[in-house]
Amino acid sequence: MTETRVGRSRRYLVCEPRHFAVRYAINPWMRPDTPVDVDLAQEQWQTLIRAYRAHGHTVDSVEPAPGLPDMVFAANSAVVVAGRVFGSLFHAPERRPESDHYDTWFRAAGYDVHRPESVCEGEGDLVWTGRHVLAGTGFRTTREAHREVQEFFGHPVISLTLVDPHFYHLDTALFVLDDGHDANIAYYPQAFSPGSRAVLARLYPDAVLATCDDAVAFGLNSVSDGRHVFIAPQAEALAARLGERGYVPVPVDLSEFRKAGGGIKCCTQEIRP
């Protein structure tokens, strides 16, 4: 019998792709000066925002800044747990100015922002499960940042090593299906080192495992509210497995953003009260 899942209303922070482009290469998906259909990117992004709101979620937006083509990837700007904001320090110099714009938004909204001393790329590599933080390293966020995160939030941080540059952020290889005491995840095992795979298998023996095709389609760069999973439509096998577990896949095509190595989660920062 398929389990009935219960979703929870979320608050998301996003940034319009008004200036989205591929101007440099900082991951294997990017090819400098790849043509971007800005109108299509806008249409796809607006579809995602409408889907969030149609499912009862609140969406706030940061004003995009000229010259920052990757600012649309709001997830990388911070991680927010219990109203506390741990900001970002990007690995690539091209992206570092984004932090100021997001910090300004958070402060105007009444939040204090902690700026990390070590390279840290927000929810790109920091995944809150409701009990602890799963923290990626290997390509962007450093282990030193993991220690900062634990000191700041006072929650256990579990370091996971990424080994495939195509999955340069944790949120390209893993996402949380349900947060809280019974948290569960979906992930692509081959994106991780052997030791990290063993850790995940111990922590989440009932996890949904994705195939390489699912992962390459950015099916793991998904957002779940506990019932509805906003997912790339190309990740058909993963969506089917989620359906068997009682989740409701909500396909949203952000294929234009894959030219920069991004997807649904990359465009979505969750603000946890």
Secondary structure as UniProt FT lines:
FT   STRAND          11..15
FT   TURN            18..19
FT   TURN            28..29
FT   TURN            32..33
FT   HELIX           38..54
FT   TURN            55..56
FT   STRAND          58..62
FT   TURN            66..67
FT   TURN            69..72
FT   HELIX           74..77
FT   STRAND          79..81
FT   TURN            82..83
FT   STRAND          84..86
FT   HELIX           93..95
FT   TURN            96..97
FT   HELIX           98..108
FT   TURN            109..110
FT   STRAND          113..114
FT   HELIX           122..124
FT   STRAND          126..128
FT   STRAND          133..137
FT   HELIX           143..153
FT   STRAND          157..162
FT   HELIX           165..167
FT   HELIX           170..172
FT   STRAND          174..178
FT   TURN            181..182
FT   STRAND          184..187
FT   HELIX           189..191
FT   HELIX           194..203
FT   TURN            205..206
FT   STRAND          208..209
FT   HELIX           212..216
FT   TURN            217..220
FT   STRAND          223..224
FT   STRAND          228..231
FT   TURN            233..234
FT   HELIX           236..244
FT   TURN            245..246
FT   STRAND          248..251
FT   HELIX           255..260
FT   HELIX           265..267
FT   STRAND          269..270
//
